[in-house]
Amino acid sequence: MMEDNKLTLVSDDGTETICEVLFTHEHEGKNYVVFEIIESGEVTAASYEPDQDESEGAFKDIETDEEWDMLERLLDDYYNDLEADDHE
């Protein structure tokens, strides 16, 4: 479930984790979501696969080091842009 850049992840045991979406990115036909877990401040990412009617979908683990490297570069750019905006 997603509402106003907030994302609620529900584990298999029903535990809910509230996250803030930092940004999304599409690369080579694959969708990525980079988000911060509100409670811990941990930043992580997942790929997103919509279901057939695109009303919902599922998060999948990032599969390769190349994907992590790309997302880390994008996250660095995101933080650099935030810092630049703060100095303007």
MISE-948830 format. One line per field, with one value per atom (N, C-alpha, C): residue number from 1; atom name; residue in three letters; y, z, x; chain. Coordinates in steps of 0.02 Angstrom, whole numbers, plus 50000, padded with zeros to 5 digits. Each point is the difference from the previous one (the first is absolute). Layout:
% MISE-948830
n (NUM;...)
atom (CA;...)
res (Ala;...)
v (Y;...)
w (Z;...)
u (X;...)
chain (A;...)
***
This chain:
% MISE-948830
n (1;1;1;2;2;2;3;3;3;4;4;4;5;5;5;6;6;6;7;7;7;8;8;8;9;9;9;10;10;10;11;11;11;12;12;12;13;13;13;14;14;14;15;15;15;16;16;16;17;17;17;18;18;18;19;19;19;20;20;20;21;21;21;22;22;22;23;23;23;24;24;24;25;25;25;26;26;26;27;27;27;28;28;28;29;29;29;30;30;30;31;31;31;32;32;32;33;33;33;34;34;34;35;35;35;36;36;36;37;37;37;38;38;38;39;39;39;40;40;40;41;41;41;42;42;42;43;43;43;44;44;44;45;45;45;46;46;46;47;47;47;48;48;48;49;49;49;50;50;50;51;51;51;52;52;52;53;53;53;54;54;54;55;55;55;56;56;56;57;57;57;58;58;58;59;59;59;60;60;60;61;61;61;62;62;62;63;63;63;64;64;64;65;65;65;66;66;66;67;67;67;68;68;68;69;69;69;70;70;70;71;71;71;72;72;72;73;73;73;74;74;74;75;75;75;76;76;76;77;77;77;78;78;78;79;79;79;80;80;80;81;81;81;82;82;82;83;83;83;84;84;84;85;85;85;86;86;86;87;87;87;88;88;88)
atom (N;CA;C;N;CA;C;N;CA;C;N;CA;C;N;CA;C;N;CA;C;N;CA;C;N;CA;C;N;CA;C;N;CA;C;N;CA;C;N;CA;C;N;CA;C;N;CA;C;N;CA;C;N;CA;C;N;CA;C;N;CA;C;N;CA;C;N;CA;C;N;CA;C;N;CA;C;N;CA;C;N;CA;C;N;CA;C;N;CA;C;N;CA;C;N;CA;C;N;CA;C;N;CA;C;N;CA;C;N;CA;C;N;CA;C;N;CA;C;N;CA;C;N;CA;C;N;CA;C;N;CA;C;N;CA;C;N;CA;C;N;CA;C;N;CA;C;N;CA;C;N;CA;C;N;CA;C;N;CA;C;N;CA;C;N;CA;C;N;CA;C;N;CA;C;N;CA;C;N;CA;C;N;CA;C;N;CA;C;N;CA;C;N;CA;C;N;CA;C;N;CA;C;N;CA;C;N;CA;C;N;CA;C;N;CA;C;N;CA;C;N;CA;C;N;CA;C;N;CA;C;N;CA;C;N;CA;C;N;CA;C;N;CA;C;N;CA;C;N;CA;C;N;CA;C;N;CA;C;N;CA;C;N;CA;C;N;CA;C;N;CA;C;N;CA;C;N;CA;C;N;CA;C;N;CA;C;N;CA;C;N;CA;C;N;CA;C;N;CA;C;N;CA;C;N;CA;C)
res (Met;Met;Met;Met;Met;Met;Glu;Glu;Glu;Asp;Asp;Asp;Asn;Asn;Asn;Lys;Lys;Lys;Leu;Leu;Leu;Thr;Thr;Thr;Leu;Leu;Leu;Val;Val;Val;Ser;Ser;Ser;Asp;Asp;Asp;Asp;Asp;Asp;Gly;Gly;Gly;Thr;Thr;Thr;Glu;Glu;Glu;Thr;Thr;Thr;Ile;Ile;Ile;Cys;Cys;Cys;Glu;Glu;Glu;Val;Val;Val;Leu;Leu;Leu;Phe;Phe;Phe;Thr;Thr;Thr;His;His;His;Glu;Glu;Glu;His;His;His;Glu;Glu;Glu;Gly;Gly;Gly;Lys;Lys;Lys;Asn;Asn;Asn;Tyr;Tyr;Tyr;Val;Val;Val;Val;Val;Val;Phe;Phe;Phe;Glu;Glu;Glu;Ile;Ile;Ile;Ile;Ile;Ile;Glu;Glu;Glu;Ser;Ser;Ser;Gly;Gly;Gly;Glu;Glu;Glu;Val;Val;Val;Thr;Thr;Thr;Ala;Ala;Ala;Ala;Ala;Ala;Ser;Ser;Ser;Tyr;Tyr;Tyr;Glu;Glu;Glu;Pro;Pro;Pro;Asp;Asp;Asp;Gln;Gln;Gln;Asp;Asp;Asp;Glu;Glu;Glu;Ser;Ser;Ser;Glu;Glu;Glu;Gly;Gly;Gly;Ala;Ala;Ala;Phe;Phe;Phe;Lys;Lys;Lys;Asp;Asp;Asp;Ile;Ile;Ile;Glu;Glu;Glu;Thr;Thr;Thr;Asp;Asp;Asp;Glu;Glu;Glu;Glu;Glu;Glu;Trp;Trp;Trp;Asp;Asp;Asp;Met;Met;Met;Leu;Leu;Leu;Glu;Glu;Glu;Arg;Arg;Arg;Leu;Leu;Leu;Leu;Leu;Leu;Asp;Asp;Asp;Asp;Asp;Asp;Tyr;Tyr;Tyr;Tyr;Tyr;Tyr;Asn;Asn;Asn;Asp;Asp;Asp;Leu;Leu;Leu;Glu;Glu;Glu;Ala;Ala;Ala;Asp;Asp;Asp;Asp;Asp;Asp;His;His;His;Glu;Glu;Glu)
v (49941;50059;50062;50051;50061;50060;50049;50060;50058;50052;50061;49986;49962;49982;49956;49975;49952;49932;49950;49932;49955;49957;49952;49931;49972;49932;49953;49946;49951;49934;49975;49937;49941;49941;49939;49990;50024;49991;50057;50047;50055;50063;49999;50059;50055;50061;50056;50044;50022;50044;50061;50059;50062;50026;50018;50025;50064;50040;50059;49987;50007;49990;50061;49989;50054;50015;49948;50009;49932;50004;49940;50009;49945;50002;49941;50013;49946;49992;49938;49986;49934;50003;49940;49960;50036;49967;49976;50015;49978;50062;49995;50055;49989;50054;49998;50052;49984;50046;50004;50060;50011;50034;49970;50025;49996;50041;50001;49971;49953;49971;50052;50026;50055;49983;49943;49982;49997;49973;49990;50050;50034;50046;49964;49934;49961;50016;50011;50011;49936;49978;49939;50006;49949;50002;49932;50000;49938;50013;49948;50007;49989;50031;49996;49969;49948;49966;50007;50042;50007;49935;49990;49941;50015;49953;50006;50062;50018;50058;50064;49995;50055;50038;49969;50033;49988;49946;49983;49966;49979;49966;49972;49982;49969;50028;50006;50019;49938;50005;49945;50025;49954;50017;50022;50046;50019;49939;49983;49936;50002;50057;50000;50058;49992;50054;50061;49988;50055;50043;49967;50038;50042;49969;50037;50059;49990;50054;50058;49984;50051;50039;49964;50032;50041;49977;50039;50065;49998;50062;50048;49974;50041;50030;49960;50024;50055;49992;50053;50064;49994;50059;50032;49958;50025;50041;49974;50036;50063;49996;50060;50055;49980;50049;50031;49960;50027;50050;49983;50044;50065;49995;50060;50045;49970;50038;50036;49969;50031;50060;50002;50055;50058;49991;50053;50047)
w (50000;50000;50000;49959;49996;50004;50041;50009;50011;49957;50009;50015;49958;50008;50060;50032;50055;49972;50024;49976;50061;50002;50055;49973;50026;49982;50051;49977;50045;49991;50054;49997;50002;49989;50000;50066;50056;50066;50017;49952;50010;50030;50015;50028;49946;50020;49953;50013;49947;50004;49957;50030;49964;49970;49936;49964;49963;49986;49958;49934;49945;49934;49985;49987;49982;49925;49959;49928;49968;49939;49958;49938;49969;49940;49956;49935;49952;49960;49994;49963;49963;49935;49957;50013;50004;50008;50070;50048;50069;50043;50046;50045;50068;50027;50065;50047;50064;50051;50053;50015;50053;50057;50060;50056;50065;50049;50067;50049;50040;50053;50056;50014;50047;50069;50026;50069;50009;49951;50009;49962;49951;49958;49946;49996;49949;49931;49952;49931;49961;49962;49961;49935;49961;49935;49982;49953;49974;49928;49963;49935;50010;49956;50006;49937;50009;49943;50007;49957;50004;49979;50027;49978;49930;49973;49931;49987;50047;49988;50028;50027;50026;50057;50034;50057;50064;50001;50057;49971;50044;49977;50058;49987;50051;49996;50059;50003;49997;49964;49994;50022;50024;50020;49939;50012;49948;49988;49937;49983;49987;49978;49979;50031;50003;50023;49954;49936;49951;50016;50019;50019;50062;50051;50061;49985;49958;49982;49968;49953;49966;50051;50044;50049;50050;50019;50045;49967;49935;49965;49998;49986;49999;50069;50053;50067;50018;49980;50010;49965;49938;49962;50036;50026;50036;50061;50040;50059;49980;49948;49976;49977;49965;49979;50060;50051;50061;50034;50004;50032;49960;49934;49958;50009;50006;50011;50067;50050;50066;50001;49954;49997;49955;49967;49956;50038)
u (50042;49958;50045;49982;50040;49954;50020;49960;50047;49997;50040;50074;50032;50071;50013;49949;50008;49981;50035;49991;49996;49951;49994;50016;50055;50019;49971;49969;49970;50037;50031;50037;49952;50026;49959;49964;50030;49967;49952;49991;49952;50030;50065;50033;50003;49980;50001;50060;50033;50057;49984;50003;49987;50065;49997;50058;49982;50051;49991;50036;49964;50030;50044;50064;50045;49995;50001;49991;49988;49975;49991;50043;50016;50043;49983;49998;49990;50064;50023;50062;49992;50008;49997;49936;49944;49935;49984;50043;49990;49989;49952;49984;50032;50028;50033;49969;49999;49977;50054;50023;50049;49962;50005;49960;50038;49976;50029;49950;50023;49959;49997;49941;49992;50027;49984;50019;50076;50036;50072;50043;49971;50039;50040;49993;50036;49972;50045;49980;50014;49951;50008;49960;50000;49967;49972;49954;49971;49978;49993;49969;49925;49961;49927;49972;49960;49968;49925;49969;49927;49965;49940;49962;49971;49963;49978;49956;49956;49957;50031;50061;50040;49968;49951;49969;50040;50037;50043;50063;50043;50060;50038;50062;50042;50071;50031;50070;50043;50054;50048;50069;50041;50068;50040;50047;50047;50045;50010;50031;50075;50026;50070;50039;50066;50043;49995;49990;49995;49939;49944;49940;50013;50032;50016;50046;50050;50046;49963;49955;49961;49958;49966;49956;50040;50059;50043;50022;50017;50018;49940;49941;49941;49985;50010;49989;50051;50062;50050;49978;49977;49976;49941;49954;49941;50022;50046;50024;50039;50040;50036;49952;49946;49950;49965;49985;49969;50046;50064;50049;50007;50001;50006;49938;49941;49939;50001;50030;50005;50046;50048;50047;49976;49945;49974;49955)
chain (A;A;A;A;A;A;A;A;A;A;A;A;A;A;A;A;A;A;A;A;A;A;A;A;A;A;A;A;A;A;A;A;A;A;A;A;A;A;A;A;A;A;A;A;A;A;A;A;A;A;A;A;A;A;A;A;A;A;A;A;A;A;A;A;A;A;A;A;A;A;A;A;A;A;A;A;A;A;A;A;A;A;A;A;A;A;A;A;A;A;A;A;A;A;A;A;A;A;A;A;A;A;A;A;A;A;A;A;A;A;A;A;A;A;A;A;A;A;A;A;A;A;A;A;A;A;A;A;A;A;A;A;A;A;A;A;A;A;A;A;A;A;A;A;A;A;A;A;A;A;A;A;A;A;A;A;A;A;A;A;A;A;A;A;A;A;A;A;A;A;A;A;A;A;A;A;A;A;A;A;A;A;A;A;A;A;A;A;A;A;A;A;A;A;A;A;A;A;A;A;A;A;A;A;A;A;A;A;A;A;A;A;A;A;A;A;A;A;A;A;A;A;A;A;A;A;A;A;A;A;A;A;A;A;A;A;A;A;A;A;A;A;A;A;A;A;A;A;A;A;A;A;A;A;A;A;A;A;A;A;A;A;A;A)
***
